[in-house]
């Protein structure tokens, strides 16, 4: 960690926005160079124009590929498009609209030309497709690199189920986009024209009363501070205050594509991560002014919860509290609706699910795995350790099938209003009941070849029988909830676990680990985890 972590950004930390946009239009990728190819990760294609990784050529080709994909899938309804506040998002949205209009797609952008959070776009798709009068299904594009630094751009496709596209779709789209680029983009069809308009903000904000107990928050007079961190939720929080009459202050209403008002993240970069104590330092500084303070990333699919008694909550801790609260305060939810979590999330969630007699649905990393369960109501809550989650409406029907940071932030206010306790206090009660786990993620060096091998390992490749002095009870290469490959390994004992997954962007693999035996035990788990994985990789 740099010694500047958590300190205000300086002028020398800021991007040159003009240079960034110039590079978007002037640099042309060469797809024979791996770093310049279209690659869809768990949240779409990301990169910087300065690295020739996110340029007009990329976006035109990806959009043309999406046009062809949706035609092949028989998707003929409107395509909703929205963008966040990153500098590259506006030019990328313009490029996409030109291609969509050129191909005769009925594209709908924000009615006021404003920013669109990821959950608001997911919500719009689902509301449209749930209306029996709409026989032609809608899909959408979100132009965002999420919490990534200001120099980056991002481009995500959400099919008619409203959530992130699955790997079959993204692989097809990426392969086709790279074919188009390799041929000089001659297959791209563009036309001048503008998108139609859709009121994302009013549609989303006006519906929040069907999923959050706004009356309870108002009646209790919960004093809320909301910091959009310069992201797409900026207008939404003011609208939520006005529509529902809440005591809510938008603590930082500014939007600046350089994000000069941010404090630096752990590595000295500007990164709008609401789960990072360094990035949230200026928010945490104001914790005593409110009953609860919240933060969102640039597209508002992540949440950060700050309480006066505990500061910034670990995302795992808040997920456990949210699940414990929701499964006792949503009587219309199905009795058999499961608790969804990614396999690198805290195992205290397992204990909370068991407490409520709920099936635990453990899936690989990636919110896309929760989509089917949220759609049919068989999974009432889906959450990731990286501060992303969504859940069902009060009546047990789907709300969003993408992460909703605004929703989870508002839930903290409902919890305070109904229980009279902060989420931090409620987590302390859970640890008194189940134990206090210690959780951390660290990185270990790995070559590209080793990362590739790690993604293909099976449980049989692990020869160890003990971890930190305890018998290993499970060696998982497939998620228990759906049998899908985890792209790595998870090793479990009765007292601890670790999971190892290759990084998609760096020559490291990530070790997630948790112990119910304290910090020293966790260090032992982490050290032995590296030895176990390195042995399986061949040293």
N, C-alpha and C positions, 0 to 999 in steps of 0.2 A: 504493500500500500504506500502510495506517495505521501509525503508529509504535507502536501497541499490539499489532500482529501478533505472535503467539507468546508473549504474556504471559498470565498467569492471568486468567480471567474474574472480574469484580467483581459485587457484588450488583446494581448498576445495569444489568448486562448480562443479567440473568436474566428469564425470562418469569414472568408471574403465571399459574400453572397453573389456578387457579380461574376467572379471567377467560376463559381459553382454552376451558375446558369449558363454561362458561355460554354463551359465544358459539356454541359448537357446537350447542347445543339451542335457543337463543333467536332467532338471526338466520336469516332466511329469504331465500334468493337470489331475485333477479329475473333471469331468463335473457335479458331484453332488454338487460342490461348485460353486455358481453363478458367483463369480469373475473369475473363471477359464474356463468358457464356451465360446464358439465362439458366439460373439454378433456383428451383423452388425449395426452400427449407420448410420448417414447420409453420412459418408465417409469411409465405410468399417469396418473391424475388427481392433481394436487398443488395445495395451497393452504393458507391459514390460515383458521381459523374467524373470526378477528378481521377479516378482509377480506371475509367472506361468500363465501368461495371453497371452503371445505371444511366443510360443516355436515351435520346429520342429514338434511336434505332431500336434499342431494346424494347421500349414501351410500345412503339408502333407494331413490332413483330409479336409481342406478347398479346396485345389487344386483338390483332388479326387472328392469332391462334385461338383466343377465347371465342371470337365470333364463329370460327369454324367448329370449335368444340361444342358450343351451345347448339349450333345448327344440327350437328350430328346426334345430339341428345334430345332433339325435338323441343328445345326451350325457345319459345317464340314470344314470350311476354316482355315486359319492360326490363331493362337493366339499370338498376340503381347504382349511381357512382358518387363517391364522397372522398374528401381529402382531409389530411391533417395539416398542421402548421409548419412542417418542414419546408425549407426553401425549394426543394425539388418537387414538392407535391403539386403545386399549381401548374408548372409547365407539363408535368407528366399527365395530369388530368386533362389539360388541353389537347395533348397528343392523342390520348385515348378517345376523347370525344370526337375528334376529327375522324378517327378510324371507325368508330361505332356509327357515326352519321353516314360516313361513306359507304358502309355496308348495310345501311337501311335499318339498323337496330334502333328501337325506341328507347333512348337513353334519358334517364331522369337524374338531374343534379339538384343541389340544394336550392330551395325557392329563393333564398336571400343571397345566394352566392357565398354562403358561409362555410364553415368547417363542419365536418360530419364525423362524429365518433364512430368507431367500429360497431359498438352495440346498437347505435341508432340505425345503422344501415342493416344489420341483421334483423332488427325489429321490423323495419319497413318491409323487407322481403317476406318475413313470416306473416305479417298482417295482410299483405297483398294476397299471398297464396292461400290464406285461410278463408278468404271471402269466396263463397260459392259463385258469385257473379263473375269472378276473374278466372276464366277457363284457361287462359294462357299464363303459364307460370313465369315468375320473375326470378332473377338472380342479381348479382352485384359485384362491384369492384371497389375496394378501399385502397386509396393511395396513401400508404404510410409505412415507415420502417419502425413503427412502434416507439420504443424508448431509446432507439439508437441515437448516436451523436448527430449534431446539426448538419454535418457534411453528407449524410446518407439519405437515400431515397428508398421507398419500398412500394410494392405492388401486390395486392392480394386478390384472389378470386373466391367468391362465395356463391356456390350453386343454389338451386331453389330450396334446399333445406336450411339455408341461412347461415350455416357455419363454415369453417374453413374447408376448402376442397380437399378430398382425400388424395392419397398418393397416386392412384390410378389417373385421376384427372390432372393433377399437377405435373406428373411425368409426361403425359400426352401433350399438355400445353407447352411445357418447357422444350421438349424434343421438337415439336412443330415450330416453335419460335426460333430455335437455333437453326433449323432448316431454312426458314425464311431469311434470317440474317445472312447465312452463308451464301444465299442466292442473290444478295444485294437488295433485299426487301422489295423485290419486284412484285411479289404477291400481295403487298399491302395496298389496300384501297382506302383512300382518304377523300374527304370533301369538307369544304367550308360549311359551317352551320353551327347551331347552338343546341344544347341539350334542352329537353323539357324540364319542368320544375316540379319538385316534390318538397313538402314541408316536413323534413325529418324532425326538426326540433319540437314542433307542436304535437306531432304524432307520438313521439317518444315520451316527452314530458307529461302530456295529457293522460297517458296510460299508466303512469307510475303508481297511481292510487290503487291499481288492481294487483300490485305485487308487494308494495310497501305500505305499512300502516301509517300514512301521512297524518291522519287525525291524531294518533297517539303522540307523534313527534311534536305536533303543534300544541296539543293540550299540555304536554309536559314542559313546554318552553325550552327544549333542548337548544343550547347555544352552539351553533355549528360554524366552523371555519372550513372553507373549501378552497384549495389551491389547485388550479388546473395545470400548474407547472408550464404555463405557456402553450397548452395543448388545445385540442379540438373541443374539450368540454367547457371552454370558457363562457360561452353564451348560455349553455345549458344550466349551469348552476344558478345564474341570475334568474332564469325562467322558472326553475324549480322553486326558488324562494318566493317569487311573485305569484305563481299559480296556487301554491299550497299555504302561503302565509307563514312561512317558517322564519325563525330567528337565525338567518344564515348570512354570513359575510363571505363574499368572494375575496379572499385575502390578497390575491395577486391577479388582477384582471388583464395584465399586459400580455401581448403577443409580440415576439421578436424572433425572427428566424435564426438569429445568432445565439439566442438564449443567454444573453449577457447577465441576466438576473439570477442564474443558477449558481449553486455551489458545486464544486467539482466532485466527481465520483471517486471511488477508491483508487483508480489508476490515473487520476489527473485529467480525465476527459469529461466533457459536458455530456451528461446522459440523463434523460428524464425518467429515471427509475424510481417510482414511489415506494419501493421496498428497500431502497438503499439508504442507510443512515447518513452517508456522506452527501448524496444527491438531495436528500430531504433536510439537510441541516438547518436551512433558513425557516423551514416549516416547523420543525421540532422546537426551534427557539421560541415560538409563540404558543407553545402547548398550554400554558397556564391561562391564556386569554379565552379559552373555549371549553365546552364540555367534551367536544371531540373535534379534531382537525383531520382533514383528509387530503390526499393528493392523488392525482391521476397522471398517467403518462401521456404522450402526445396524441394517441388515438383513443385514450380513455378506456382501454380494455384491461388495464391493471389498476389496482387500488393500493393505497397506503393509509394505515389507520394510526393516528397519534392521539394518545390520551394524556390528560394532565398527570396521572399517577404513574404512567409507565413509559411515556415517550412513544417512539415508533415501535409498533408491534411486529414481531416476526410473522411473516405471512402464514406459516404453518400454524402458529398459535391462534391467529384470527380465524383461519378456516375451521379449526376445531370448535371454537366458540360459536361461529356462525351455524355450523351443523347442529351443535347441541341445542342452540336456541330454535332454529327453524323446525326441527323435527318434533318440537314440543309446542309450537305456536302456529302450525299450519294444519288444522284439523281436517281440511278437505283434501289433503294429499293422500294418495293411495297408501294403504297399509303396507303394501309390498314394494313401495318405491325405494330403490336402493340409494346408498351414499356412494358417489363417484369420486375417485381420487386417482392421481397419477402415482405410479409406483415409487417415485422419489419424494413423495410427500410424507409428512410425519406419521408414524404409526400410532400416535395418540388418537388420530382420526379413526383408526381401526377400533380402538377401545370405546370411543364415543358411539360409533355405529353399533357395536355389540351392546352397549348400555341401552340403546333404544330399540334393540331387537331388529335392526336393519341389516340387510345384506350389504356387504362391502363390494363395490365393483371397481377393482384395481386395474388400470389400463396403462399402456405406454405413455411416454411424454408426448404431449400434443393435444390441444383441446378438441381436435376433430373427432377423437375417440368417444367423446361424450354425446355427440350430436344425436345418434339414433335414440338413446335413452331419454334425452331431454325432449325430443319430438313426440315420443309416444307416452311419456310420463312414467316410464319404468325406472328412471333415474331422476330423483327430485333435485339433486344438487351435484354439480361437477366442479371440482377445484384442482388447481395446480399449485405446487410449492412456489412458483414464481409470481404469486399474487394475482392470479387470474381465476375467475370463477363466474358461474351464473347459476340460477335456480328457477324453479317453476313459479307461475303466478299463484295467488292464493287459492284459486280453484283447481290447481293441479295441472293446468295446461301450459304449453311452452311459452316462454317469454323471449329469450334470445338463445341462439345456438352458437354464439361466439362469446368470448369473455366480456363481462360488463363491470368495469371499474366504478362507474357511477352508481350502479345498483348496490354493489358491495359496500361502498362508502356510505350510502344512505341507510343500509341495514344497520350499521353501527349506531346511528342515531335512534332507530327503532328499538334496538336492544337496550340502549340507555333509558329510553322513555318507558318501556314496558317493565324492565327489571329493576330500574333504579341503580344499576351497577354498570361500570364501564366494562368493555370487553377485556381489559387487562385484569380486572378483579375476577371476572368470570373464568378467565384462563387459570388464575391461581387456584380457584375452586376445583377445576378439572385436574390440575397437577396434584392437589391434595388427595384426590380420589384415585388417580391412576399412576402417579409418579411424574417426575419432571424430566422429560427427555432433553438431551443436548444434541443439536443438529448443526452440521456445517457442510459446505461444499468446498472442495479444494481441487486443484488441477495437478496433473502429473504429465511429464513430457512423454510424447509418443510420436513416432514417425508416421507418415501417411500410410505406409504398409501395415504398421501395427494398429493404427486406427481402423483400417479396413478389416483386419483379422478380428479385432474386438467386436465389431458389429456383427460378426458371423459366429461367434463362440456359442457353445451350448453348455448347459450345466455339467455335462460329462467332462468338459475340458478343465474343470476345477477339481484338483486332486486333494486339496486341503479338507480336513474333517473337522477342524476347530477354527474359531475366530475369537481372538482375545480371551482364550481360555474356556470358551463355551462350545458345545457341540453345534455344528452347522445343521439346521433343520430344513433348509431349502436352498436350492441353487437354481435360480430362475433365468431363463432366456426368453420366456414367453410370459406375458402378463396373465395373472390368474383370472382376471375378469372376462377377457375375451380371447385369450390364446394368441394374441398378436405378438409378433417379435418386438422385444424391447430395444433392439439395436445395441445390445450390450448385455450386462449381467447384473443380477441382484442376488446377494448372499445374505441369509437370515439366520439369526439365533434367537433364543427366547429373550435375550437382553439387548440385542443390537442388530443392526443391518448396515450393509453398504451396497451401493449400486455404482457401476462404472459404465460410462457412455462416452463415445468419441465426440470431440468437438467438431462442429461443422465448419468452423472458420479458422481454427488455430491448430498447431501441431501439439496438441495435448489431449488427454482424456479427462473427463470430469469424474471425480469421486464424491458421491453424495453419501453421507454417513450419519447415523443417529445411535445414541446410546441412552439407556435408562439408568446407567450406572455412574454418570457424572463425566466431567471434562477429561480427566485423566484416562478413563476407560475409552472415551471417544478417540483420543490421540492414539491409543493402542490399536483400536479398530482401523483407523485411517492408515497407520503404518503397515499393518498386516494386510489391509486391502490392496495396497500398492504391490506388496510382495506376491500376493495371490494372483493378481491380474498380470503382473509382469511375468510370472512363471507360466501362466496360461498362454501368454503372447510369445513365449520363447526368449525371455530375458530382456 
